[in-house]
Amino acid sequence: MPTQTAGEAPPAAAPANRPAPRRRRSVQGRADARFGLLLATPALILVLGLVAWPALRTTLYSLQRVNLAGEESWAGLANFRTLFTDEQFLGSLTTTVLYAVGFLVVSTLLGLVFALLLNETFHGQWLARSLLIVPWACPWVMCGIIWKWFVDGEVGALNGALYEFGLIDSYAAPLSDNTGALVVAVLAGAWRQASFTGLLILAGLQTIPRELPEAVMVDGANLWQRFRHLTLPWLRPVIVVVVIINTIFGFMQFDTVWALTQGGPGDATSVLSIYLYQQLFVYTNTGLGSATAVVLGVIALVLGFVFVKLLYRSTAIAEAVE
């Protein structure tokens, strides 16, 4: 055995319970998790009651046949097979995709332009920013009614202006034409959504440090270079969120299109939400209507996951470049 010399301090004894701090942290972590779950329980119950349960019931109805008496019988995937062989449904699906793409592009670009303009300093800036909120405060149904009067063939201000400038030969209503009705429906919805988009992007622009644009200008970058290499990369997360929201709103749109055209002329503006409404409340076909709702929900869910994945991927690329 080693001997201890005079004046030499005895060796420190190794702690017998070294993992204790880690164990204490683990216990504290579980306690915090339980406390957080307790706080979130009311919100979870609300979400389950308002979202999860109706979604589950809709999915069950899509797999059943329900008659007027409320009697249910199992149908399996028969409703979905009927949907994807129905020409009206396929036409509505095509119209919905066209509408959603137009809605996304117009509302996003308009919102970006509004935000860039309102981010500049000029007289009356506060008034212009206040007016940006007005379309957003307008209900979707009201937007459809406003635009219906705006493009009316007899009293519409748009038709009158186009006729006075010689751009059209008569006061024909755009809503009587298949392409014109779809374009007007896109513009009506995008007009309101561009307001909300502009507010989100403007909030993102306000977070750009003032030193960055000044430094880029000192380096000799022009307006387009500043926008491409500074503003757009900075706004990437905001724009991805905007794209997600606008895409979902585009696919789920009902109020504005119904108030504007009710799916007409013919089925030119019959988006999937209108097809769903007709199946549920006009033809009382609960199974087919529920299957349509499931298809719409799956489309929105898949697109949401894709855009979120793109958001994380773009963020990872930006961090790697930096």
N, C-alpha and C positions, 0 to 999 in steps of 0.2 A: 504494500500500500504506500502511496506517496506520502511523504512527511511534510508537515507545514513548518516552514522556517519562521524564526522570531521576527515580528514586525510585519509579516505578510498577511494581508487581509484574507479571511476565509473565502473560498469560492462561493459565488452567489448560487443559491439553490434554484434550480429550474422550476418555473411555475408549473404547478400540477394541473391547472385548469385553464390553459391558454386559449382554447376555443370559446371560452365564455363570452368575450365581447361579440364574436360573430353570432353566437347563439342568441345573445340579447338583441342584436340587430334583426335577426330573423324573426324573433318573437314580436318585436316592435313593428316590423314590416307587415306581418300577418294581422296585427291589431289595426294598423292603418288601413289595410285592405278591407277588413271587415267594416271599419267605420265608414270608408268611402262607399262600400256597397250599400250600407244602411242609408246613407244620404241619397244615393242614386235610386233607391227602391221606389219612391213615389213616381219618379220620371219613367222608370222601367215599366211599372204597372200601367202608366198612361200610354206609353208607346205600344205595349202589348195589346191594350184595349182598343186603341184607335187605329193601329196599323196592322199588327201581326194577326189579330183575330179576323178582321175583315178580309185580309189577304188570304188567310187559310180557308175561309168560307168560300171566297170567290174561286179558289183553286179546286175545292171540292165540287162546287156547282159546275165548273167547266168539265168535269168528268162524269156528269150526270145528265139525265133528261128530267126536266121539271115541267109538269103540265099546269094548266090554269088552276086546278084544284090544289096545287102545292104538293102533289105526289111526286116523289123522287125515285128514279130507277138508275142503276149503274149503267153507264155508257162507255166507260173507258176513254179511249182517244178518238171516239167517233166524232165528237164535236170539232176537234182539231183537223181531222181528215176532211170534214165538211167545209171548214174554213178555207183550207188551202186548195180546194177544188172549186170554190165559189168565185166567179169572175168579179162580182161586185166587191168582195173582200180584197182580192188581188189588186183591183183598180184603186181601192181606198188606200191600200198599203203603198202603192206607187205614188199616189197623190200626197200621202203623208210624208214620204221621204223627200219629195220635191219641195213640199211646204217647209219641212224642218230645215233642209239645206238653205233655202232662201231666207228663212227666218233667222237662222244662225249667222249667215254672212252679213245680211243687211243690219241686223241689230248690233252685232259686234263691231262692224266697221263704223257705223254711225255713232255708237257709244264712244269708240276710240277717238273719233274726230271731235265730238263734243268735249270730251275730257281734255284733249290737247289744247283746244281753243280756250276753254275755261280755266286752264292752268296758267295762262298768260295773264299779265297784269294790264288792265285797261279800265277806263271809266265805265261805271255801271256793272262791274264784275259781279258784285253781290246780287244784283237784280237778275243777271243772266243765270247765275247758279241757282237762284230761287225758281226761275222759270223751268229749269231742267227737271225739277221735281214734279211739275204739273202733269205731264203724261203718265208718270208712274203712279200718281194718286188717282188716276182715272180708272174705274173698273174695266175689266176686259169687255164686258157686254156693252158698256158705254162707248168704248173705242169702236166696236163694230157699228153701232148706231151712228156715231159721228161720221165715220168714213162712208157709210151708206148714203148719208145725205151729201157728203162732200163730192162723191162721184155720181150723184143722181143725174140722169139724162136730161131732166127738165130744169131743175133748180140747183144743180151741183156747181160749186165754185170752180172745181178743177176743170170740168168740161167747158164752162164758160171761158176760162182763161185760155185753154188750149184752142178753142174755136176763134177767139179774138186774135191770137197770134198766128192763125192759119195753119196750125199743126194738125187739126182734124177738119173734116168737111162737113160734119153734122154733129148734132148733140146726142149722138148714140151713147148709151150708157155702157161703160166698160164691164159692168156686171152681167151684161147679156152675152158676152163673149167668153168662151171657155178659158182661154189663156188670160184674158184681161181680168176675169173674176179671180183667178188664182193669184195673179200679180197683186191685185188690190188687197186680197186677203193677207198676203205676206207683208205688204207695206203697213197695213192696219195694225197687225200684231207687232211687227218690228218697231213701229213708231213708239209704242208704249214701252217695249222692252229695252230699246236703245237708251231711254232715260235712266233706267236702273243700271244698265251696263256702264253708262257714262259716270254715274256716281261711284261705282266700284273702282273703275280705272282712275278716276280723279283722286280718290283716296289713296290709291297706289302711287300716283305721281307726287302726291304731297310728301311721301316718305323718302324721296330721292334727296340726299344731302345737297345743299346748294353748291358745295365746293366741287362736286363732280362735273356738272355742266360747265362751270367756269374753267376748270382745268382742261376739259376737252376743247373748249373754245380757244384757250391759249395755245393748245397744240395745233390749231389750224383746222379743226374738223368743221365741215359745213353742216347745214341743217339736217340733211339726209343722213350723214354719217353719225351725227349725234343721236338721231332717232334710232338708227339701226344698231349701233354698237353700245349705246348706253341705255336709252329709254326702253327699248323692247326687251333686252335681257333682264333689266330690273323688274319689268312688269310681267315676266313670264309666269310666275305662280298665279298672279291675279287674272291674267288672260285665260289660263287653263281653267280656273274656277268659273270664269264668265262663260267659257265655251261649254262647260258641263251644264251650267244652269240654263243657258239658252237652248242647248240641244234638247234637254228634257222638256222645257216649256214648248219647244217647237213640235215635239212628238205628241205631247199631251194637250195641245191646243184644242179648245172646243168653243168657248164662249164667244170669242170675236168672230170666228167663222160662221157660227150658227146665227148670230145677230146680223151678220152681213149678207150671207147668201143662203143659209140653211142647207148647204151642200150643193147648191145649184150653180149655174144652169145644168140641168141633168145631174150628173155625178161629178162635175168638174172640180168641185171643192169639197167633195165628200171625204174628209179625212177619217182615220180610224176611230176617233172619238165620236164622230157623228154616226158612223156605222154601228158602233157599240150602242149608242143611244137608241137608234132605230131598232136594233135587235131586242133590247131589253124592254123599252117602253112603248114601241109601236107594234112590233110583232110578238111581244111578250115571250121571246125565246130566251129563257134565262141561261140555259146551257151554252148556247152559241155566243150570247153576249158576254158571259163570264169567260169563255175561252178567248174572246177578243181582248178582254181586259188583261188576261194572263199574258197574251202575246205582247201587248203594249208594255206591261210591266217588265217583262224579260228584256225587251229592246232597251228600255230606259236603264235597267240594271246593268246590262252588258256594256252599254255605252259609258255609263258612269265608271265602271271598273277600268275600261280602256283608257279613259281620260285621266283617271287618278294614276294609273300606271305610267302614262306619258308624263304626268307632272313629276312623279318621283324620278323617272329616268332623266328628264331634262335637268332636274336639280342636281342629280348625281354627276351628269356630264359637266355642268357648270362648276361644281366643286372640284372635279378632276382637272379642268382646264386651269382653274385658279391655282 
